[in-house]
Amino acid sequence: MITHLRGKLVEKNPTHAIVECNGVGYFLNISLHTFSLLSDEENIFIYTDLLVKEDSHTLFGFAERAEREVFRLLISVSGVGASTARTMLSSLSPSDVRDAIANGDVPAIQSVKGIGAKTAQRVILDLKDKILKVYDIGEVSQQSNNTNKEEALSALEVLGFTRKQSEKVVDKVLSQDTSLSVENIIKQALKNL
């Protein structure tokens, strides 16, 4: 119903902001992420999401559209309410939440106060496909501590191969011998691409 507000920033706190639009003051619940992005300028533009329940109408504010989309996805998960979603977006940036879900990183999501292992797993299970569609990023590549692998993948990308295609082949090469040099990884991968 209310998708955004453009008006005068009357009050700004780590958990809420008040924006006046044409004489009407709107109380917005915000995350620390949004708080850090809100400028102290008088006139602001802020994305909103209105949650209507039997006993309340609650307006949430977001500095970025991406944060609002992540918030909406989070509250769609059974057991994750608006306050938990806001806490999540206060502890992690929207891109950190997105990456944690896409990579199935349970410990990262569980690091948020009030989220247990089961809830973290449910968030990942319910949102993995949706979060990839929202951000149109395909499969997010897994984190890797293997610098030889990363260097080889970068080189293969420069040679014109897609990262997804190269990663499968490089993983296969490294599964046979993890001690290969960057040069040998590339040579082996090129034979299989």
C-alpha positions as CSV (number, residue, x, y, z in Angstrom):
1,M,0.0,0.0,0.0
2,I,2.8,2.5,0.9
3,T,5.8,1.7,-1.3
4,H,8.0,4.7,-0.5
5,L,8.1,8.1,1.2
6,R,9.7,11.3,0.1
7,G,9.8,13.9,2.8
8,K,11.5,15.7,5.6
9,L,13.6,13.6,8.1
10,V,12.3,14.7,11.5
11,E,14.0,12.1,13.7
12,K,16.6,9.4,13.2
13,N,17.5,6.7,15.7
14,P,19.2,3.3,15.3
15,T,15.9,1.5,15.4
16,H,13.4,4.0,13.9
17,A,13.0,7.2,11.9
18,I,10.2,9.7,11.5
19,V,9.6,11.2,8.1
20,E,7.1,14.0,7.5
21,C,5.3,14.1,4.2
22,N,2.8,16.9,3.6
23,G,2.2,17.4,7.3
24,V,1.8,13.7,8.2
25,G,4.6,12.1,10.3
26,Y,5.4,8.5,9.5
27,F,7.1,6.3,12.1
28,L,9.4,3.8,10.3
29,N,11.0,0.8,11.9
30,I,14.5,0.6,10.4
31,S,17.6,-1.7,10.5
32,L,21.1,-0.5,11.5
33,H,22.0,-1.0,7.8
34,T,19.4,1.7,6.8
35,F,20.4,3.9,9.8
36,S,24.0,3.9,8.6
37,L,22.9,4.8,5.0
38,L,20.4,7.6,5.9
39,S,22.0,10.9,5.4
40,D,21.4,13.8,7.8
41,E,19.9,15.8,5.0
42,E,16.5,17.2,5.6
43,N,14.8,15.8,2.5
44,I,15.0,12.0,2.0
45,F,13.6,9.2,-0.1
46,I,13.0,5.9,1.6
47,Y,11.5,2.6,0.5
48,T,8.8,1.1,2.8
49,D,6.9,-2.0,3.5
50,L,3.6,-1.9,5.5
51,L,2.8,-5.0,7.6
52,V,-0.9,-5.2,8.5
53,K,-1.9,-7.5,11.4
54,E,-5.1,-7.8,13.4
55,D,-3.8,-5.6,16.1
56,S,-1.3,-3.3,14.3
57,H,-0.1,-1.6,11.2
58,T,3.7,-1.4,11.2
59,L,5.7,0.5,8.6
60,F,9.3,-0.5,7.9
61,G,11.8,1.7,6.1
62,F,14.7,0.8,3.9
63,A,17.4,2.9,2.3
64,E,17.8,0.5,-0.6
65,R,15.3,-1.5,-2.7
66,A,17.5,-4.6,-2.3
67,E,17.2,-4.5,1.5
68,R,13.4,-4.3,1.2
69,E,13.3,-7.3,-1.1
70,V,15.5,-9.4,1.3
71,F,13.2,-8.3,4.2
72,R,10.1,-9.4,2.3
73,L,11.7,-12.8,1.5
74,L,12.8,-13.3,5.1
75,I,9.3,-12.6,6.6
76,S,7.8,-15.1,4.1
77,V,9.7,-17.9,6.0
78,S,7.7,-19.7,8.7
79,G,9.1,-18.8,12.1
80,V,10.7,-15.6,10.9
81,G,8.8,-12.5,11.9
82,A,9.4,-8.8,11.1
83,S,11.5,-8.2,14.2
84,T,13.8,-11.2,13.4
85,A,14.2,-10.1,9.8
86,R,15.1,-6.6,11.0
87,T,17.6,-8.0,13.5
88,M,19.1,-10.0,10.6
89,L,19.4,-7.0,8.4
90,S,21.0,-5.1,11.3
91,S,23.6,-7.8,11.9
92,L,24.4,-8.6,8.3
93,S,24.2,-6.4,5.1
94,P,21.5,-7.4,2.5
95,S,24.3,-8.8,0.3
96,D,25.7,-10.8,3.2
97,V,22.3,-12.3,3.9
98,R,21.9,-13.0,0.2
99,D,25.3,-14.7,-0.1
100,A,24.8,-16.7,3.1
101,I,21.5,-18.1,1.8
102,A,22.8,-18.7,-1.7
103,N,25.9,-20.6,-0.3
104,G,23.9,-22.5,2.3
105,D,26.0,-20.9,5.0
106,V,24.1,-21.9,8.2
107,P,26.7,-20.6,10.7
108,A,26.5,-17.0,9.1
109,I,22.7,-16.9,9.5
110,Q,22.8,-18.6,12.9
111,S,25.3,-15.9,14.1
112,V,22.3,-13.5,14.2
113,K,20.9,-13.1,17.7
114,G,17.7,-15.2,18.1
115,I,18.2,-17.5,15.2
116,G,18.8,-21.1,15.9
117,A,20.1,-23.9,13.7
118,K,16.6,-25.1,12.6
119,T,15.5,-21.6,11.7
120,A,18.7,-20.9,9.8
121,Q,18.3,-24.2,7.8
122,R,14.6,-23.3,7.1
123,V,15.6,-19.9,5.8
124,I,18.2,-21.4,3.5
125,L,15.8,-24.2,2.3
126,D,12.9,-21.9,1.7
127,L,14.8,-19.0,0.1
128,K,17.7,-20.4,-1.8
129,D,15.9,-20.6,-5.2
130,K,14.0,-17.3,-4.6
131,I,17.0,-15.3,-3.6
132,L,18.9,-16.4,-6.7
133,K,15.9,-15.3,-8.9
134,V,15.6,-11.9,-7.1
135,Y,19.2,-11.1,-7.7
136,D,19.5,-12.9,-11.0
137,I,22.9,-14.1,-10.1
138,G,22.7,-17.8,-11.0
139,E,24.6,-20.0,-8.6
140,V,26.8,-17.9,-6.3
141,S,30.3,-19.4,-6.4
142,Q,31.3,-21.1,-3.2
143,Q,33.9,-19.4,-1.0
144,S,37.3,-20.9,-1.5
145,N,40.6,-20.6,0.4
146,N,42.4,-22.2,-2.6
147,T,44.3,-19.3,-4.2
148,N,45.6,-21.5,-7.0
149,K,42.0,-22.4,-7.9
150,E,41.0,-18.7,-7.9
151,E,43.9,-17.7,-10.1
152,A,43.2,-20.6,-12.5
153,L,39.5,-19.6,-12.7
154,S,40.5,-16.0,-13.4
155,A,42.8,-17.0,-16.1
156,L,40.2,-19.3,-17.7
157,E,37.7,-16.4,-17.6
158,V,40.2,-14.2,-19.4
159,L,40.5,-16.9,-22.0
160,G,36.8,-16.7,-22.7
161,F,35.3,-19.5,-20.6
162,T,32.4,-18.9,-18.3
163,R,33.1,-19.1,-14.5
164,K,30.4,-21.7,-13.9
165,Q,31.7,-23.9,-16.7
166,S,35.4,-23.5,-15.6
167,E,34.6,-24.1,-11.9
168,K,33.2,-27.5,-12.6
169,V,36.2,-28.6,-14.6
170,V,38.7,-27.1,-12.2
171,D,37.0,-28.8,-9.2
172,K,37.2,-32.1,-11.1
173,V,41.0,-31.5,-11.8
174,L,41.7,-30.6,-8.2
175,S,39.7,-33.6,-6.9
176,Q,42.4,-35.8,-8.5
177,D,45.4,-33.8,-7.3
178,T,45.2,-30.8,-4.9
179,S,48.9,-30.0,-5.1
180,L,48.9,-28.8,-8.8
181,S,50.4,-25.4,-9.6
182,V,48.2,-22.8,-11.2
183,E,49.8,-23.5,-14.6
184,N,49.1,-27.2,-14.4
185,I,45.5,-26.6,-13.2
186,I,44.9,-24.4,-16.3
187,K,46.5,-27.0,-18.6
188,Q,44.4,-29.8,-17.2
189,A,41.2,-27.7,-17.3
190,L,41.8,-26.7,-21.0
191,K,42.0,-30.4,-22.0
192,N,38.5,-30.9,-20.5
193,L,36.8,-27.7,-21.6
